[in-house]
């Protein structure tokens, strides 16, 4: 059975991809759908109980409709909070996209699997492959998370153009208010709505430990 879902990428690192992924998972589960989360590659992990674990991946694991082993949620976890190709080289454990695809296809059947990328769309996974190659290998529509701050328009437009140019399906975008005092947030949302020819799937507020249940406008089938 082919897994369906979305690949969540962002305009940069630290702009709320995990928060957006968790919000989407909660919104889909509220519709009665079975939802799983996956963060295939994570850096900035901590050593716990004899293995590396990442806090974002643990949050996705906890938010899923069913319990999954950590290794299925996060096959590649690295300690240093650096670009994955650097962390992988230092650890002597390269990221293998083929292995991630195998893990993804081996997940229990679900209505949707939300796969969160690492960093931004063009972040290197090794000397040849990038996050974009992972999204294409998984063959999932892409949701772009835009952190609303100075410079986000350029980052968002370049990233969306790269997604389309790569041949991936652009499923929509999320506006995340990462800076509460950013006075131009509303104008930026209006600009991107016009440029992308679609409003944001959601506008996430700044701050808070738990993601809100937001009115996602992603087209999703009902259970079964």
N, C-alpha and C positions, 0 to 999 in steps of 0.2 A: 504493500500500500504506500503510495507516495504521500509524504508528509506535506502539509500546507501550513502557511504562516507568513511571517514577515521578517525581514532582516533590518535591524535598527542600526543606522549609522549616524554620525554627527558631523558638524562643521569643524569640530576640534575635540580634544580631550577635555574632560571636566566641564562639559556643557549640559549634562543631565540625561545621557542615554539610558542609564539604569533606571532613573526615576520615570522616564517616559515609558520604558519597557514594562516596568511594574504597573504603571497606570493603565497601560493597554491590557495587560494581563487581567487586572482587576475588572476593567470594563467588560472584557469579553466573558469572563467568568460570571459576571452579573447577568449576562444574557443567557446563562445556562450552558455555556460551551466548556468543553474540556480543553484546558490550556496548559502548555508546558513552556518553560523558559530555558534558554541555553546561552552561555557565554563561553564560546569555544576557546578563546585565548584571553588570558588575564595576566597583567603584571601588577606589582605592588601587593603580592600575596604575603601571608604570614604562615609561619611554621606551626602547625597545630596537630597534635596526636599523630606525629610521624609523617606528615605530608604538608604540602603547600596548599593553602586555601585562600580564596579571595572573597572579601566581604560582599562585593556586588554579586558574585556568583552564588554565594550563600543566600542572598536576598531573593534571587530568582528561583533558587531551589525551594525556598520556603513558600513562595507565592504560587507555586504550581498546583494544578488540580489533583495531582497524585505524587507520591513520594518517589524520587529518583536517586540513585547513587550519585555522589558528588562527581565522580569521574565522567558520568554521562552529561552532566550540566557544564562542567569545565574540564575538558580533556588536557588542556595545557595551562598550567599555573606556574608563574615565575616570581621569585622574591623581589628583585629590584623594580622600583617604579620607573622604568625606562621603556623606550620603544621595544616592542616585542622581538624584533630581529636582533637587537643588542642583548636583551635578556636571554633569548634562546641560545645565542652564540656563547655567552658566558656560562650557561648551564650545560652546554654540550648536548642539548635536546632540541633539535630543530622542529619547527611547526610543520606538520605534514597535513596538507589540506585533504588528501585522500582519506586519512584516518578520521578527520573531523566529519567528512561526508558519511563515512561508514557508521560513526556513532550516531549522527543525526538520523540516518535511515533506520537505525536499530532502536530508536526510541519507541516506547509504547504508542499505539495509535491514539491520536488526539485530533480535536477539531483544528487547533492551531498550535504551532510551535513558534515562539518569539525568540529570535536569535540576535543577541546583542554583539555588535562588533567591538573592536578595540581601537581607541583613538579615533582617527578620521578615515575617510574613504580611501585615501592613498597611502596610509601608513604601511611600511614594509613589514612583512612577516619573515622574510629571509632575503637573500640577495636577489631574488627574482620575483617572488610572489608578494602581492599586497592584499589588503583587506578586500579590495574590489574583486580580486580573483576568488576569494573565499565566498563572497556573496553570489558570484556567478556560478560557482561550483554547486552551491546549495540550491540554486535556481528559485530564489524567493524574491517577491516584490520588495522594494526597498522603501523604508520610511526614514526621512531625514529629520534629525533633531537640530534645531537652530537655537543656540544660546543667544538671547537678546542682549547685545552689548555693542559698543562702538566697534565697527569693522565687520559686523555679522552679515551685512548685505553682500559684501564681496565674497566672503567665505561661503555663504549659502548659495549664491548664484554660480560660483565656480564648482561647488560640490554637486549641485543638481545637474549642471551641464555634464560633468564627468560621469555621473550615474547613467544618464541617458546615452551619452557617447559610448559607454562600455557595453551597451545593449541590455542593461538591466531595466526592469519595469519600475518606474517611479510611482509609488503608491500614495505619496502625500508627504506632508511635513508637520512637525510639531514645533510650536513656539514655546520656549522655556524662559521665563523671566528670571534669569540667574543673577541679575543686578537690580535690586528693588528701586534704586534711585535713577535708573536709566530713563531719562525723560522722553526719549524718542521711541520708546518701545511700540507705542500704538502706530506711529507713522511707519516704523519698520515692518510691522505686521501688514499694514495696508500695501506697502510697496511689494512685499513678497507675495501677497495674495494676487496682486496684479501680474507680477512677473511669472508666477507659477500657474496662473489661471485657475487657482483654487484656494479657498481659505484654509487655514491650518486645521488639521484633524482635531487639535486641542491646543489650548493655551494653558500652560502649567504655571501656577503661582510660584513665587520665589520662597524658598525656605520650607521648613517642616520636615519631620522625620518620616511621615507616612504619605505616599502619593495619594492624591484625591481621586475619587471616582469621577471621571470627566466624560463629557458627551462625545466620545469618539465617533467619527462619521465614516469609519472603515466599513465597507460592505462585507458582511459576514453571513454565511448560511446558518440556519438554525441547527439544533442538535439532530444528528442522524442524517 
